[in-house]
Amino acid sequence: MDFELTEEQRMIRDAVRAVAQGEFAPRARDVDEHARFPAENFVRLAEMGLMGLPIGERYGGGGGDTVSYALTVEELAAACGSTALVYAAHVSLGCSPFALFGTEEQKQAYLPRLTSGAMFGAFGLTEPHTGSDAGATRTTAEKTPDGWRLNGQKMWITSGGIAGTIIATARTVVDGEDLGVSCFIVEREMPGFVVGKDEPKMGLKGSITSQLFFEDCALRDDHLLGEAGKGLKQMLTILDGGRISIAAMALGLGRAALEHATGYSLERIAFGKPISANQAVQWKLADSAVALDAARLLTWQAAWLKDRKRPFGKEAAMAKLAASEAAEKACFEAVQIHGGMGYSREVPVERFYRDNRLTEIGEGTSEIMRLVIARSILRERTDLST
Ligand SMILES: Cc1cc2nc3c(=O)[nH]c(=O)nc-3n(C[C@H](O)[C@H](O)[C@H](O)COP(=O)(O)OP(=O)(O)OC[C@H]3O[C@@H](n4cnc5c(N)ncnc54)[C@H](O)[C@@H]3O)c2cc1C
């Protein structure tokens, strides 16, 4: 068993770490405090050719593997959670649907602009009344003679207000018959596409999280992604991949919290000695390190399986669950180790704590991850016994 990263994976990680720590980390507090979209970070990532890292070179992507992509997201998150979320949503949710399910024409039409960073991509699944129960979508796409008419509302859509394309799920209605959920490509400039308010959030404040409205939005036939009625299956495949990046994001936030806590524990003197001399503090550091490292192995395993085109849905859910909960604990303990200072905006651990909360909610909550994992285990057993 080989736990070594390849030369290329190490090079990508080190290059991203240098830029993220050198340029993005110093801006992260300002981004958070002013809820400012860090556009300049994405100019930099585009210059580095990272905006479509795991997408094929034929479509302007980097042709990189999923492990490199996970390393990239972890490094971004360790510097600026908002940048990591926007990047992960753009790649996993904005670009991947085209790569996975687009026709050759759709790939050529949209991917080069997405992978070059000329525009952002977004994915609109969640609606005001439903998120986890994705099949309960109320947005409809009614067949018209020359395409589809989209009506409905989405909410919580990362980069929805600034994206050039949104992959939106909708119930497909043909001659009054409901054919199930399909995915549609909505372009920013289309009449009937309206951007609502930017959600005020507890963390990840530099990311834009939008309400979107479709009001008789007219789509052409070639705005249907893949086959009609296959949208739920497509969406689950897209989310399986996305969960690896949310796991990586949690790892970055948790790692950064642990690093800050370790440094502080060595410097802070209480009762005449550094607080790191106390076993109670050491255990917090040790437990955080163990949980984060275990979750990183799960994350790399899921990425490794995906790169080998082997089933990885259960492993991606396990990685996301373990990493988001490990990071939650690491951030919690980092605040505790900082004492009063942990509650201050002067140190970044409270930001890591707030930013990480999303990783237990977005792209499937922890409860839904447990459901996915349990169903997979039960299915494996049933398959064996039949
Ligand atoms: C910052 C941010 C960015 C986001 N970006 C996007 C995006 O880009 N695109 C997008 O489509 N969505 C996005 N979302 C939405 C996100 O994916 C949903 O919020 C999430 O899937 C949960 O859905 P919900 O909010 O409707 O909660 P609900 O589904 O209403 O769940 C509420 C609670 O009930 C629990 N629950 C529900 N069903 C079950 C069950 N069967 N068993 C046990 N517990 C259950 C949930 O775990 C949760 O704790 C984003 C959300 C946030 C906060």
The ligand as an SDF file (V2000), in Angstrom:
LIG
                    3D

 53 58  0  0  0  0  0  0  0  0999 V2000
  -23.5460   28.1650    2.5570 C   0  0  0  0  0  0  0  0  0  0  0  0
  -24.4370   27.2160    1.8140 C   0  0  0  0  0  0  0  0  0  0  0  0
  -24.1950   26.9590    0.4760 C   0  0  0  0  0  0  0  0  0  0  0  0
  -25.0470   26.1190   -0.2540 C   0  0  0  0  0  0  0  0  0  0  0  0
  -24.8300   25.9390   -1.6060 N   0  0  0  0  0  0  0  0  0  0  0  0
  -25.7420   25.2340   -2.3230 C   0  0  0  0  0  0  0  0  0  0  0  0
  -25.6200   25.1490   -3.7520 C   0  0  0  0  0  0  0  0  0  0  0  0
  -24.6700   25.6640   -4.3610 O   0  0  0  0  0  0  0  0  0  0  0  0
  -26.5950   24.4690   -4.4470 N   0  0  0  0  0  0  0  0  0  0  0  0
  -27.6600   23.8880   -3.8100 C   0  0  0  0  0  0  0  0  0  0  0  0
  -28.4940   23.3090   -4.4970 O   0  0  0  0  0  0  0  0  0  0  0  0
  -27.7750   23.9300   -2.4570 N   0  0  0  0  0  0  0  0  0  0  0  0
  -26.8570   24.6030   -1.7070 C   0  0  0  0  0  0  0  0  0  0  0  0
  -26.9940   24.6710   -0.3500 N   0  0  0  0  0  0  0  0  0  0  0  0
  -28.1280   24.0300    0.2980 C   0  0  0  0  0  0  0  0  0  0  0  0
  -27.7540   22.7920    1.0850 C   0  0  0  0  0  0  0  0  0  0  0  0
  -27.3000   21.7790    0.2370 O   0  0  0  0  0  0  0  0  0  0  0  0
  -28.9770   22.3850    1.9080 C   0  0  0  0  0  0  0  0  0  0  0  0
  -29.1650   23.4040    2.8890 O   0  0  0  0  0  0  0  0  0  0  0  0
  -28.8150   21.0290    2.5590 C   0  0  0  0  0  0  0  0  0  0  0  0
  -28.8120   20.0010    1.6010 O   0  0  0  0  0  0  0  0  0  0  0  0
  -29.9630   20.7330    3.5620 C   0  0  0  0  0  0  0  0  0  0  0  0
  -31.2030   20.9820    2.9860 O   0  0  0  0  0  0  0  0  0  0  0  0
  -32.2700   21.9100    3.7600 P   0  0  0  0  0  0  0  0  0  0  0  0
  -31.5780   23.1780    4.1240 O   0  0  0  0  0  0  0  0  0  0  0  0
  -33.4870   22.0040    2.9270 O   0  0  0  0  0  0  0  0  0  0  0  0
  -32.5720   21.1490    5.0880 O   0  0  0  0  0  0  0  0  0  0  0  0
  -33.7000   20.0050    5.2740 P   0  0  0  0  0  0  0  0  0  0  0  0
  -33.6140   19.0200    4.1910 O   0  0  0  0  0  0  0  0  0  0  0  0
  -34.9950   20.6810    5.5080 O   0  0  0  0  0  0  0  0  0  0  0  0
  -33.1970   19.3440    6.6100 O   0  0  0  0  0  0  0  0  0  0  0  0
  -33.4000   19.9470    7.8890 C   0  0  0  0  0  0  0  0  0  0  0  0
  -32.8490   18.9900    8.9470 C   0  0  0  0  0  0  0  0  0  0  0  0
  -33.5640   17.7510    8.8820 O   0  0  0  0  0  0  0  0  0  0  0  0
  -32.6730   16.6800    8.7010 C   0  0  0  0  0  0  0  0  0  0  0  0
  -33.2670   15.6450    7.8730 N   0  0  0  0  0  0  0  0  0  0  0  0
  -33.9340   15.7980    6.6980 C   0  0  0  0  0  0  0  0  0  0  0  0
  -34.3080   14.6120    6.1980 N   0  0  0  0  0  0  0  0  0  0  0  0
  -33.8580   13.6760    7.0550 C   0  0  0  0  0  0  0  0  0  0  0  0
  -33.9190   12.2470    7.1020 C   0  0  0  0  0  0  0  0  0  0  0  0
  -34.4930   11.5460    6.1410 N   0  0  0  0  0  0  0  0  0  0  0  0
  -33.3210   11.6170    8.1410 N   0  0  0  0  0  0  0  0  0  0  0  0
  -32.7260   12.3190    9.1250 C   0  0  0  0  0  0  0  0  0  0  0  0
  -32.6350   13.6600    9.1400 N   0  0  0  0  0  0  0  0  0  0  0  0
  -33.1870   14.3410    8.1170 C   0  0  0  0  0  0  0  0  0  0  0  0
  -31.4490   17.2880    8.0220 C   0  0  0  0  0  0  0  0  0  0  0  0
  -30.2960   16.4960    8.2040 O   0  0  0  0  0  0  0  0  0  0  0  0
  -31.3710   18.6290    8.7250 C   0  0  0  0  0  0  0  0  0  0  0  0
  -30.7260   18.4740    9.9500 O   0  0  0  0  0  0  0  0  0  0  0  0
  -26.1210   25.4950    0.4050 C   0  0  0  0  0  0  0  0  0  0  0  0
  -26.3360   25.7020    1.7730 C   0  0  0  0  0  0  0  0  0  0  0  0
  -25.5240   26.5590    2.4790 C   0  0  0  0  0  0  0  0  0  0  0  0
  -25.7860   26.7780    3.9360 C   0  0  0  0  0  0  0  0  0  0  0  0
  1  2  1  0
  2  3  1  0
  2 52  2  0
  3  4  2  0
  4  5  1  0
  4 50  1  0
  5  6  2  0
  6  7  1  0
  6 13  1  0
  7  8  2  0
  7  9  1  0
  9 10  1  0
 10 11  2  0
 10 12  1  0
 12 13  2  0
 13 14  1  0
 14 15  1  0
 14 50  1  0
 15 16  1  0
 16 17  1  0
 16 18  1  0
 18 19  1  0
 18 20  1  0
 20 21  1  0
 20 22  1  0
 22 23  1  0
 23 24  1  0
 24 25  2  0
 24 26  1  0
 24 27  1  0
 27 28  1  0
 28 29  2  0
 28 30  1  0
 28 31  1  0
 31 32  1  0
 32 33  1  0
 33 34  1  0
 33 48  1  0
 34 35  1  0
 35 36  1  0
 35 46  1  0
 36 37  1  0
 36 45  1  0
 37 38  2  0
 38 39  1  0
 39 40  1  0
 39 45  2  0
 40 41  1  0
 40 42  2  0
 42 43  1  0
 43 44  2  0
 44 45  1  0
 46 47  1  0
 46 48  1  0
 48 49  1  0
 50 51  2  0
 51 52  1  0
 52 53  1  0
M  END
$$$$
